[in-house]
Amino acid sequence: MWQDRISIDPKVMVGKPVIKGTRLPVELIVGFFANGWSMKEVLGEYQGITEEDVKACFAYAQYALQQEKIYPILQNAA
C-alpha cells in the first residue's frame, strides 16, 4: 500500500507527498518516468529509495487521480 511508503507532512516539503524518510516528492519521481527515465536510472540517482518506494509513488498518483473531481465548464449559448 502506498500509505506505508508515502508521507504527507506540512513540515516536509510544504506538505507535498514524499517518499517516507526523504524529501523526494512523488511528483519528482513520477516526472522522471514521464521524461523517459528508467527504474534503474532513478534508483541509481537516488540510492536511498527502493523499487517499492517508486511503485508507491505511482500508486499514490493513481489514488490522487481517482479522487479528482471534474466540473465541466458550460459555454454560454450566445
C-alpha positions as CSV (number, residue, x, y, z in Angstrom):
1,M,0.0,0.0,0.0
2,W,1.2,3.4,-0.8
3,Q,0.3,4.7,2.7
4,D,3.2,2.6,4.1
5,R,5.7,4.5,1.9
6,I,4.3,7.9,1.2
7,S,4.1,10.7,3.8
8,I,2.3,14.0,3.8
9,D,3.5,16.3,6.5
10,P,3.2,20.1,6.4
11,K,6.7,20.3,7.9
12,V,8.3,18.4,5.0
13,M,8.3,20.0,1.5
14,V,5.3,22.2,2.5
15,G,3.1,19.2,2.7
16,K,3.7,17.7,-0.7
17,P,3.5,13.9,-0.7
18,V,7.1,12.5,-0.4
19,I,8.7,9.1,0.0
20,K,8.8,8.5,3.8
21,G,12.1,9.4,5.4
22,T,13.2,11.5,2.4
23,R,12.5,14.9,0.9
24,L,11.8,13.4,-2.5
25,P,8.3,14.4,-3.7
26,V,6.1,11.9,-5.5
27,E,5.8,14.4,-8.4
28,L,9.6,14.4,-8.9
29,I,9.7,10.6,-9.2
30,V,6.7,10.4,-11.5
31,G,8.2,13.2,-13.5
32,F,11.4,11.3,-14.1
33,F,9.4,8.5,-15.7
34,A,7.3,10.9,-17.7
35,N,10.6,12.2,-19.1
36,G,11.9,8.8,-20.1
37,W,14.0,7.7,-17.1
38,S,14.2,4.0,-16.3
39,M,13.7,2.4,-12.9
40,K,17.5,1.6,-13.0
41,E,18.3,5.3,-13.6
42,V,16.0,6.6,-10.8
43,L,17.3,4.0,-8.3
44,G,20.9,4.8,-9.4
45,E,20.4,8.5,-8.9
46,Y,18.6,8.2,-5.5
47,Q,20.2,5.2,-3.8
48,G,18.3,5.7,-0.6
49,I,15.0,4.6,-2.2
50,T,13.7,1.2,-3.4
51,E,11.7,-0.1,-6.3
52,E,8.8,-0.5,-3.8
53,D,9.1,3.2,-3.0
54,V,8.9,4.1,-6.6
55,K,5.9,1.9,-7.2
56,A,4.2,3.5,-4.1
57,C,4.7,6.9,-5.9
58,F,2.7,5.6,-8.9
59,A,0.1,4.0,-6.6
60,Y,-0.3,7.4,-4.8
61,A,-0.6,9.2,-8.2
62,Q,-3.3,6.7,-9.3
63,Y,-5.2,7.3,-6.0
64,A,-4.9,11.1,-6.3
65,L,-6.3,11.0,-9.9
66,Q,-9.1,8.7,-8.8
67,Q,-10.1,11.4,-6.2
68,E,-10.1,14.2,-8.8
69,K,-13.4,15.8,-9.4
70,I,-14.2,17.1,-12.9
71,Y,-16.5,20.0,-13.4
72,P,-17.4,20.8,-17.0
73,I,-17.5,24.4,-17.9
74,L,-20.6,25.2,-19.9
75,Q,-20.3,27.6,-22.8
76,N,-22.8,30.4,-22.9
77,A,-25.2,30.0,-25.8
78,A,-25.0,33.3,-27.5
